[in-house]
Amino acid sequence: MSDNATTSVSALFETREAADYAIEHLVQQHGLNRADIFVEPVGGDNTAGNRISGGDANKGNDAGGEAPLRGALKVSADVARDQAGIVEGTFREMGGQDIARR
């Protein structure tokens, strides 16, 4: 009998781009439900990570502002326990740090 209890796997990402890639990979490559994946700032303020990347990079647009860089992003996924290793591996591959299960 397999134990399919749910567990939460989380990691910190330095950029919004890295967090987006990790989420995209989990959904498209491993079939996880997007509704079971969460993104939140590590601190209390809105943030796009610790450094500019991807779509946040200023490419001569007239937006007038820069991306808010106020800390890392925490991505977490609630999955069956037997999928936790897949999530951890994906987070690691995509540059996630401080990977944890709870």
C-alpha positions as CSV (number, residue, x, y, z in Angstrom):
1,M,0.0,0.0,0.0
2,S,1.5,3.4,-1.0
3,D,1.3,6.4,1.1
4,N,-0.1,9.3,-1.0
5,A,-0.6,11.8,1.8
6,T,-0.1,15.4,0.6
7,T,3.1,17.3,1.4
8,S,4.3,20.8,0.6
9,V,7.6,21.3,-1.1
10,S,9.1,24.9,-1.2
11,A,12.1,26.7,-2.5
12,L,13.4,30.3,-2.8
13,F,14.1,31.9,-6.1
14,E,16.3,34.9,-6.8
15,T,14.3,36.1,-9.8
16,R,10.7,36.1,-11.0
17,E,12.0,34.5,-14.3
18,A,13.5,31.5,-12.4
19,A,10.3,31.0,-10.4
20,D,8.2,31.2,-13.6
21,Y,10.3,28.6,-15.3
22,A,10.1,26.2,-12.3
23,I,6.3,26.5,-12.3
24,E,6.1,26.1,-16.0
25,H,8.2,23.0,-15.9
26,L,6.2,21.4,-13.1
27,V,2.9,22.0,-14.9
28,Q,4.0,21.2,-18.5
29,Q,6.6,18.5,-18.0
30,H,5.3,16.8,-14.9
31,G,1.5,17.4,-15.1
32,L,1.1,19.1,-11.8
33,N,-2.1,21.2,-11.4
34,R,-1.3,24.9,-11.5
35,A,-3.8,25.5,-8.7
36,D,-1.6,23.5,-6.4
37,I,1.5,25.7,-6.9
38,F,1.8,29.0,-5.0
39,V,4.2,32.0,-5.2
40,E,4.7,34.6,-2.5
41,P,7.3,37.2,-1.5
42,V,9.6,36.1,1.3
43,G,9.1,39.5,3.0
44,G,6.0,41.5,3.4
45,D,6.5,43.6,0.3
46,N,5.7,42.9,-3.3
47,T,8.8,41.8,-5.1
48,A,10.1,40.5,-8.5
49,G,13.1,38.9,-6.8
50,N,16.5,40.1,-5.9
51,R,17.7,41.0,-9.4
52,I,16.3,42.0,-12.7
53,S,15.6,39.2,-15.2
54,G,13.4,38.2,-18.1
55,G,10.4,40.5,-18.8
56,D,11.4,42.8,-15.9
57,A,14.6,43.8,-17.7
58,N,14.4,47.4,-19.0
59,K,14.5,47.0,-22.8
60,G,13.8,50.6,-23.7
61,N,10.1,50.6,-22.7
62,D,8.3,53.7,-21.5
63,A,7.0,52.1,-18.3
64,G,9.0,54.6,-16.3
65,G,9.6,52.3,-13.3
66,E,11.7,49.4,-12.4
67,A,10.7,46.1,-11.1
68,P,10.4,46.0,-7.3
69,L,13.5,44.1,-6.0
70,R,12.7,43.6,-2.4
71,G,13.7,40.0,-1.8
72,A,13.4,36.4,-3.0
73,L,10.2,34.6,-4.1
74,K,9.0,31.5,-2.4
75,V,7.4,28.9,-4.7
76,S,5.6,26.0,-3.0
77,A,3.7,23.0,-4.4
78,D,1.2,20.8,-2.5
79,V,1.7,17.3,-4.0
80,A,1.2,13.7,-3.2
81,R,4.2,12.5,-1.1
82,D,5.4,10.2,-3.9
83,Q,5.8,13.3,-6.2
84,A,7.8,15.4,-3.7
85,G,11.1,14.2,-5.2
86,I,10.1,15.3,-8.6
87,V,9.3,18.8,-7.3
88,E,12.5,19.0,-5.3
89,G,14.5,18.0,-8.4
90,T,12.8,20.5,-10.6
91,F,13.3,23.3,-8.0
92,R,17.0,22.4,-7.8
93,E,17.4,22.3,-11.6
94,M,15.7,25.7,-12.0
95,G,18.0,27.3,-9.4
96,G,15.8,27.0,-6.3
97,Q,17.5,27.4,-2.9
98,D,16.6,26.4,0.6
99,I,14.4,23.6,-0.7
100,A,12.2,22.2,2.1
101,R,9.4,19.7,2.7
102,R,6.7,20.1,5.3
